[in-house]
Amino acid sequence: MTTFSVSAVVLLGILLVVFIRNKQMKIGFAILAALFGFFLAKTSAATPIQSFLDQLATTLNNLTK
């Protein structure tokens, strides 16, 4: 099983931010964004992020009722 360190996720995140800020989001960068999400899901940050997104979705759902 291959494991990726947090530093790989940080590097991909930094590259993604740079490409988005420079308005150069092309197919290669979209693949980079997908890889960033894939690697991020394998870190310990995945659970808090998922919890935050669940709370955000619940809040938005309650606002529309």
Secondary structure as UniProt FT lines:
FT   HELIX           6..21
FT   TURN            22..23
FT   HELIX           27..40
FT   TURN            41..42
FT   TURN            44..45
FT   HELIX           46..63
//
